[in-house]
Amino acid sequence: MRRMRFLPVVAALAIAMPGAIPAPLLAAPAAKSAETSARARLEAAFAQLARQTDGTVGVAVQRVGGGDAALLNAGTTFPMASTFKIAVAGAILARIDKGEMTLGQLVTVDPALIVNSAGIAEQTPHDGVALSVHNLLELMLTRSDNTATDVLLAEAGGPAAVTAWLRGIGITGQQIDGGTGPLILRALGVPPGPGSFRERRAAAMADPTMRERSQKRAPNVAFNNDPRDASTPEAMLKLLLTIRAGKAVSAASTKTLIEIMERCHTGDKRLKGLLPVDTVVAHKTGTLMSIANDVGLVTLPDGSQFAIAVFVKGDTKGTEVQDRVIADVARTAYDYFLLGG
C-alpha cells in the first residue's frame, strides 16, 4: 500500500467537500448554488495545497460526463514538458484512422533524432533501429521516451500538424512548437545553433554554470513564461475530456490511447501517489528543470471518472515538494468526487 499522508488532504477537504458547507448554505433553495459553493471550496483547497511550493500551480478538474470544471490559475500557460506527447499520440492515431498509416507499420529511427531518455537512446546504441508505430506509442507514453516522441512527431507531419490537429478537435490554449530535443535545450537556456541534440547538449554541459543549472533544475523564467510548447490547465483538461468522449479519434484509437496511458510507468508519486493502490489512472507526466506535471483520467470505485491536469512551474524546493503538491491535489479531487462532488 502507498504511504498515505492524510493531514493535508483532510485539511483541504474541510474546505472542499459539500459536507463542510456552512448552515445558511445548506438551506439554499437552488442545488446549483450549493454546487457552485462546493466547487469554490474545492478551488480554495487547491490554492491552499499549492502554497507548499514556491512556484506556480495550475489545476483543472472535471467529472467525465457532467458538471463544471474546478480551476486554479485558469488562463495561465505552463510548459507542457512531456505531457505534450498526448497530442502527438492523438495526431498519429488520427492518421491511422484516415488509413494513412497503421499501428503495425515499421518506422526507421533516424539517428539524428536520438534524444537522451529511457528507451531507445539507452537500449539501442547502434544505428539500424526500426520499430512499429504501436511500439513507438508505447515507449513515448509509458516510458516518456524522447526519441520515440521525435520520431512520431516527424511521422505526424511536425509540430504545426499536431497543433492543427488540436485546433481541428476544438482545443485552443495549447500548442506544439518543437520536438523534445529543442524543448530541452530551450529549457536549459542553450541558444539556437547547428548540430544534433547530443552535440549541442554536450557542448552546453561543458560549461560548469550550465551543468549546475541542470543539476539543480533551476527555474528558467523566460522559458516558464514562453507561450511555445505550452498549455493552460483548462486546455489540457478539454483535450483529456475530448479524448475520453471519443471525439478526438475513432473508438478503436481511443481505446488504444487510453489503454497505453493506463500502463504509464512514470510519476508514481504524482497523481497516483495518494490514491488507493488499485485505482486505475490513465495519465502522462512531464518533468523538465523546475517543471513537474501530471495529467490524466482517474477511475472511481463506481466506475465513473474524472479528468485532471496539474502543472507546477518555477519551483525551487525540489521534486519531493512538486510530487506532493500533485498527489495532494489529486487525492483532494478524488475524495470530492467520491463523496458526491
N, C-alpha and C positions, 0 to 999 in steps of 0.2 A: 504494500500500500504506500502511496505517496505520503510524505510527511505533510500534515495539514496545518497551516498557520491560520487559526480561526479568528484571532483577535481583530486583525484589520478588516476581515470580511464581515464579522458580526457588527463592528462599529459602523461599517458602511451600510449594512442592511438596516440598521436602526434609522438611517436616513432614507434608504431606497424603497423599503417594502411598503405595500399598501397598508399593512397592519400597523405601521408607525404613523399613519395619518392622524393628526390631532382631531379631537372630538367634534369640533364645529364642521370639519370637512366630511366626517362620516355621515352627517345628516344632509349633505349636499344633494339636491334633487336630481342633478344630471350625472349619469355614470361617466360621461365624457369628461366632466370637470374633475372627478376623482381620478380618472385615468391620467389626465394631464398633470395633476398634482403628484401622483405616484411617479410618473416619468421624470418630473422635475427633481424629485428626491433622488432618483437613480442617477441623474446627471450630476447632482450635488455630491453624491457618493463618489462618482468617477473623479470629480475635481479634487475631492479630499484625498483619494488614493494617489492622484498624480503628484501631490506635494512631496512624495517620497523621493522624487528625482529633482535635480536642479535643471533639467531640460524641459522641453515642451512635449506634452502628451496629447495625442488625438485619438478619439474614440467614436465609433459608430456601431450601434447595436440595434437589431430589429428582429422580431419574431418572423419566421418564414410563414407567409400566408396572411399576415394581417398586423394591424397596429401601426403606430408611428415610431420613428427611429428616436433613440436616445443618443445624444451627441455631446461631444466635448471638443471644443476648438474647431467647430464646423467652418469650412471655408478656408482653413489654413492648409497650405500644401506641405507635404512631408516627403522626403526622399523615399522612394519605394524600396530601395535596395532590391533584394531578390524576390520580393512579393510581385514585382512586375512580370515574373515568369508565368503567372496565371494567365495574363493577357497573351503572352507568346503562345502558350498551350492552346488557348481559345482560337487564335488566328490559324494555327496549324490544323486544328480539328475542323475548322470551317472549310479549309482547303480540302480536307478529306471528305467532308460532306458533299462538296461540289464535284468529287471524282477526280480532283487534280493530283492527288497522291493517296497512298494507302498506309495503314499502320505498319504493315509488313515491309514496306519499301526500304531498301538499304540506302543509306546516305554515307558518303565518304567524308571522314573528318579531315578537313583542311588543316595541316599543321600550323598554319598562320593563325588559326582561330583558337589554339590551345591557350587556356587561361587557368592559372593555378586554382585548384579546389579538389575536394574529394571526388573520386571517379576517374574519368578518362585521363586527366593530366597525371594522376598518381599511378594508375594501374596499367597504362599503355604508353610507356615512354618512347616507343619506336613508331616511325611512320608506318602507314599501311592499315589504318583503322577504319572500319565501316560498321555502322550499327543501324538497326531498323528504327524507323520513326517512333515506334512504340517504346523501344528501349531508351531512346533519347528522351522521350517524355518522362519515362520513369526516373531516369537519372536526374533530369532537370528538377522535377517536382519533389522527389523523395529524398535526394541527397543534395539538392541545390547545386548540381554540377554546372559550373560556369561554362565549360567547353561545350557541353551538350546544349546549353542555352544559346550560345552564339551560333552554333551550327543550325539549330532550329530557327533562330531569328532570321538567318540568311534564307532558309527554305521558305519562311513565311513571306519573304519579299522585303525584309528590312524593317527598321523602326517605324517609318512612315506608314507602311502597310498595316502594321499592328495597331497603330493609333487610328488609322482609318477604319479598321475592324471595330475598335471600341466605339467610334462615333456611329458606325452603322447599327450597333445594337443599343444606341441611346446613352452611352456613357460619356459624360463630359467631366472635366475636373481631373482627368488622369491622362497622361501622355507618355509615350516611349520615344526617346531620342537617340538611344545608342545601345550597344551591347554591354556585356558585363566588363569587358576589358576597359573600354573608355570610361565606364561608370566608376570603376575602382580607381583609375588614375585621376579622374576629376576629384574624387573624394579625398585622395592623398594630396591634392594640390599640384599635381605634375602638369606643367604646361603642355599644350599640344605640340606634337612633333612627329618625325618619321620613326619607323621601326615597329617591330611587333610588340605585343603587350609584355612578353618576357624581357625583351631587350630594354624597353623603356622603364619597366619596374626595377630591373636590376640596376640600371643607371641611377634611378631615384634613390634606391636603398643604399647606394654607396655614400650618400650624404648622411652623416650622423644625425642631423636635425630631423631629416625625413624619417629615418629609422625610428627615432624616439617618438615622433608624432604618430607613426603607425602602431608601435607597440602600446602606447598609452591610449590609443583610439581617441585622440584629442579632437574636439569638435572643430569642424571647418564651417565657419559661419556662412561664408559665401555659398558653399555647396548646399548647406542645410536649407537655405532660402532660395535656391535656384529652382525655377519652375520646371526645368527639364527633368525627365525621368521621375516625376513626382505625382502625387495624388492627394486629394483631400480625403478625409476619413469617409465622408458620405459617398464619394465616387467609388471607392473600393467596396463599400457596403452594397451599393447598387449593382456593381459587377457580380458580386457573390450571389445576390438575390436573383439577378437575371439568369445566371448560370443555373442556379437551383430550380428556377421555374421552367427550364427547358427552352428559354427564349434566346439563348446565345448561340447554341449549336444544336444539332439533332439529338433525339432521345438517346441514341446509341453512343454518341460522342459525349453527351452529358454524363452518362453512366461511367464511361471510361475515365473522364476527367476527375469526377468525384471519388471514384474508387482509388485512383492513383494518389490523390491528395489525402485519403484516409490512411495511406501507407507511409506518410511523411515521417522520416527518421530524425529530423532536426527539431530543436525547440521544445524538448520535453518539459522544461521548467517554465515555459511561457503559457500559452492558452491552456495547455493540458496540466500545468503544474499543480493546481489545487483542486482539480475536478476529480470525481470518483474514478477509480483506476480503470473501470471498464467503459468509460464514456467514449463514444465514437466522435472523433474530431477530424474533419477533412480540412486541412489547413496548409498554409505556406508561410514560412518565416523569411525574414530579411535582416541581415546583420552587416553593418559597414561603418567603420570608425565609431562615432558617437551615436549611431542609429541602431535601434532594435525594434523590429516589427513582428507581428504575427496576425494573420487574418484567416478566417475560415468559417466553417459551418459546424455547429455543435448540436448533437442529438441528445434530447432529454429522455428520461426514463419512459415516458409515454409515447415515444417515437416522434414527437414534434421536434422542431429545430429552431435555432436562431442563428443569424449571421452576425459576425463580429469582426471588426477591424480595429486593431490597437497599434498606434505608431508612437515611437519615442525618438526624439532627436535632441541633440545638444547636451546630452547627459555627460557629466564628468565623474559620477560616483561609481561607475563600473557595471559590469554585466549582471552581477547579483541583484543590484537595485533595479536595473532595467527589467530583468526577468520577473522580479517580484511584483513590480507595478502591473505588468501584463497579466500575470497569474491572478492577482487580486481583482483586477477589473473583470477578468473572465469569470471568476468564481462569484463575484457580486451579481453579474448579469445572469449567470446560471441559476442562482438562488431566486433571483427576482422572477424569472420566467417559470421556474419550478413551482413557486408558490402562487402563481396566477397572475403575474405582472403582464 
